[in-house]
Amino acid sequence: MNDGDPWWGEVALELGQAACWHLGQVDLWVQRRAHEWRVAVRRLPDGSDAPVQVELPAPLPLDAPGLEVHRFGAEQTSARLQVSPVLAPRPVVCRPDTPFALLPGSAVTAYVGTPLWVRVQAPGGRLLHEVDLHRPSGTWFGPDTRQGELCYANRTRLKLDAAELQHVPTRAITPVHLSNDGDGPLVVRRINLPVPKLELGVAPGGTLWTDPVRVRLQQGGQVTVDIDDAPPERRLRPLAPPRVERRDRHLIAALADVLR
């Protein structure tokens, strides 16, 4: 793997051979055997800034402490395997480091880092395994225990200037267009992003992005949520379709369903 090359894609493994993906806080090994695939995961300390790289071939350290090993049997294994990034299987609740208030009559675009999973697939699209690259914690989003949904929690700096964005290969960026047509400030303490309904793509420079999300507070308190197309200057090559089928790109939600 050269600098600038994507860490995802198809790899070819000979019998008994393993490859290793060093993905920041996660080391992932996949080994091909005659009748099984072995997938091993080792999690590094939080905050690890280890470089992202692919090692092929790589020894599989089955006796390493803290190694999680998963075995998948097959009548016959193929030489080719697909490794790809995917978005979270649940909505992601993003909490800004500091509360943010959007003034009446204003509109801004906020950029939110979105955690990724890595998917290991055998030929034919058969799913072997998925591994979260940041192990996000769970959180409940709703007015009470009966209304709401289980989500993942994610801290964000809620950057408003695209020039300040830093490329992290194990995260995607979600643009959130916020507009306030109401009479008072729109206070953003948490944003519930419908991540399973978003598509993941890669920009020409190699940065991973999701579909943009538009959140608009209208007069009377109604909130509209739309899934936008990427702007022409950021044309994306699709990597992973939405996990959840969506019939259209427009949703209407109560304020409590999106911002709390």
C-alpha atoms as one frame of an Amber mdcrd trajectory, in Angstrom:
protein
   0.000   0.000   0.000   1.483   3.329  -1.071   0.752   6.690   0.523  -2.560
   7.957  -0.797  -3.820   4.527  -1.809  -7.204   3.529  -0.333  -7.121   0.889
   2.379 -10.267  -0.773   1.066 -10.817  -2.953  -1.980 -10.259  -6.504  -3.175
  -7.303  -8.620  -2.071  -6.065 -12.001  -3.266  -5.019 -14.544  -0.653  -3.334
 -17.876  -1.225  -4.229 -20.871   0.954  -2.868 -20.327   4.447  -2.055 -16.684
   3.741  -3.260 -13.740   5.832  -3.463  -9.986   5.323  -3.543  -7.289   8.003
  -5.241  -3.889   7.921  -3.845  -1.390  10.431  -6.775   1.014  10.847  -5.953
   3.469  13.600  -7.400   1.968  16.775  -8.017  -1.440  15.152  -5.768  -4.100
  13.645  -7.710  -6.519  11.450  -6.375  -9.818  10.106  -8.083 -12.089   7.571
  -6.652 -15.532   6.851  -7.760 -17.911   4.126  -7.781 -21.656   4.767  -9.129
 -24.482   2.637 -12.512 -24.626   4.353 -12.667 -21.539   6.519 -11.895 -17.849
   6.847 -10.380 -16.588  10.073 -10.990 -12.956  11.033  -9.007 -11.593  13.976
  -9.319  -8.165  15.612  -7.020  -6.395  18.058  -8.051  -3.058  19.530  -5.357
  -0.543  20.373  -5.575   2.043  23.180  -7.998   4.920  22.621  -6.420   7.863
  20.894  -3.968   5.762  18.920  -2.567   7.711  15.978  -1.031   4.692  14.256
  -0.889   5.126  10.466  -3.405   3.381   8.230  -1.789   0.706   6.087  -2.329
  -2.744   4.586   0.171  -5.559   5.107   0.117  -8.522   2.696   1.189 -11.150
   3.514   1.095 -10.801   7.282   1.547 -13.333  10.114  -1.600 -14.056  12.136
  -0.626 -13.748  15.843  -3.174 -16.160  17.320  -1.425 -16.080  20.712  -1.424
 -12.277  20.976  -3.189 -10.948  24.122  -6.572  -9.318  23.555  -7.048 -10.856
  20.102 -10.668 -11.584  19.088 -10.831 -14.484  16.613 -13.870 -15.370  14.493
 -14.064 -18.471  12.273 -16.344 -18.829   9.246 -16.633 -22.225   7.590 -17.167
 -22.763   3.872 -17.206 -25.766   1.568 -14.490 -24.032  -0.401 -12.803 -20.657
  -0.065 -11.959 -18.344  -2.933  -8.688 -16.541  -3.485 -10.390 -13.140  -3.518
 -11.859 -11.188  -0.633 -13.499  -7.742  -0.441 -12.808  -5.314   2.404 -14.786
  -2.063   2.407 -15.866   0.807   4.686 -19.544   1.097   5.648 -21.560   3.472
   7.807 -23.084   2.692  11.195 -26.080   0.327  11.407 -27.896   2.716  13.791
 -28.562   6.471  13.805 -25.689   8.505  15.235 -26.348  11.196  17.835 -23.690
  13.889  17.525 -23.066  16.108  20.529 -21.042  19.320  19.930 -18.188  19.948
  22.335 -19.950  23.211  23.219 -23.646  24.082  22.632 -24.287  25.886  19.384
 -27.073  28.374  18.725 -28.127  29.366  15.208 -29.609  32.853  15.089 -33.034
  33.487  13.498 -32.894  33.981   9.749 -29.469  32.335   9.522 -28.141  29.262
   7.729 -24.800  27.454   8.075 -23.206  24.194   7.011 -21.688  22.179   9.846
 -19.292  19.294   9.217 -19.586  16.246  11.439 -17.207  13.289  11.644 -19.094
  10.008  11.219 -17.646   6.720  12.583 -17.035   3.868  10.159 -17.271   0.103
  10.213 -15.147  -2.192   8.043 -16.966  -5.003   6.229 -15.256  -8.244   5.206
 -17.048 -10.093   2.401 -16.457 -13.359   0.629 -17.159 -13.615  -3.120 -20.788
 -13.319  -4.128 -21.524 -10.689  -1.477 -21.751 -13.206   1.362 -21.153 -11.256
   4.563 -18.439 -12.609   6.796 -17.999  -9.941   9.433 -18.224  -6.243  10.319
 -15.950  -4.432  12.764 -16.494  -0.958  14.191 -13.355   1.151  13.959 -14.083
   3.446  16.920 -16.342   1.349  19.197 -18.946   4.085  19.805 -21.069   3.868
  22.927 -24.832   3.410  22.789 -27.312   6.102  23.735 -31.088   6.471  23.825
 -32.563   9.332  21.834 -36.131  10.255  22.702 -38.348  12.007  25.240 -38.703
   8.870  27.418 -37.978   5.133  27.498 -41.071   4.321  25.432 -40.552   6.841
  22.648 -37.278   7.032  20.795 -34.613   4.703  19.491 -31.257   3.198  20.367
 -28.440   5.124  18.667 -24.694   5.517  18.778 -23.148   8.498  20.565 -20.522
  10.640  18.862 -18.700  13.763  20.040 -18.057  16.423  17.408 -16.453  19.847
  17.144 -19.153  20.883  14.651 -16.765  22.721  12.351 -18.288  25.440  10.174
 -15.327  25.998   7.845 -14.526  23.251   5.319 -10.919  24.500   5.185 -10.435
  23.369   8.805 -11.398  19.754   8.084  -8.758  17.076   8.617  -8.841  13.855
   6.639  -9.151  10.820   8.943  -9.148   7.592   6.883 -11.297   5.740   9.421
 -14.070   8.351   9.528 -16.411   9.911   6.998 -17.599  13.515   6.926 -21.301
  14.397   6.967 -22.245  17.948   5.900 -25.255  19.136   7.910 -27.003  22.191
   6.445 -28.788  24.006   9.285 -31.265  26.805   8.658 -33.434  28.686  11.123
 -36.609  30.327   9.829 -38.075  30.561  13.312 -38.393  33.559  15.620 -35.781
  32.553  18.183 -32.322  30.965  18.281 -32.059  27.310  17.282 -29.962  25.684
  20.021 -28.124  22.565  18.859 -27.104  20.352  21.755 -27.427  17.016  19.961
 -28.159  16.092  16.352 -29.683  12.736  15.498 -28.309  11.845  12.061 -30.142
   9.125  10.047 -26.842   7.452   9.154 -28.346   4.094   8.007 -30.241   6.044
   5.315 -27.102   7.748   3.958 -24.824   6.651   1.145 -21.061   6.535   1.623
 -18.771   7.777  -1.135 -15.214   8.885  -1.793 -14.149  12.255  -3.208 -11.400
  12.556  -5.855  -8.850  13.371  -3.151  -9.638  10.181  -1.248 -11.726  11.715
   1.554 -14.798   9.736   2.609 -18.112  11.612   2.672 -21.766  10.778   3.257
 -24.822  12.331   1.663 -25.396  15.839   3.036 -28.298  16.271   5.457 -30.451
  19.417   5.540 -32.253  20.355   8.776 -34.605  23.340   8.618 -36.605  24.856
  11.479 -39.728  26.472  10.056 -42.118  29.012  11.523 -44.291  27.239  14.084
 -41.607  24.810  15.184 -41.876  22.189  12.447 -38.580  20.654  11.330 -37.936
  19.284   7.853 -35.102  16.875   7.196 -33.847  16.251   3.675 -31.060  14.091
   2.313 -29.306  16.240  -0.289 -27.094  15.468  -3.254 -23.412  16.255  -3.011
 -22.487  19.565  -4.698 -20.825  19.399  -8.133 -17.423  20.332  -6.723 -17.537
  17.252  -4.493 -18.663  14.508  -6.832 -18.433  11.215  -5.013 -17.704   7.728
  -6.233 -20.193   5.455  -4.431 -18.680   2.987  -1.969 -21.614   1.701   0.094
 -25.363   2.173  -0.444 -27.692   3.099   2.427 -28.273   0.229   4.859 -31.968
   1.136   5.101 -34.029   1.568   1.955 -35.450   5.051   1.618 -38.410   5.791
  -0.596 -37.579   9.472  -0.986 -35.109  12.046   0.247 -37.559  14.097   2.315
 -38.652  13.536   5.908 -40.780  15.612   8.263 -39.931  15.323  11.929 -40.754
  16.910  15.228 -38.023  19.026  16.736 -37.448  16.392  19.442 -36.802  13.738
  16.772 -33.805  15.604  15.393 -32.444  18.143  17.885 -32.552  17.930  21.662
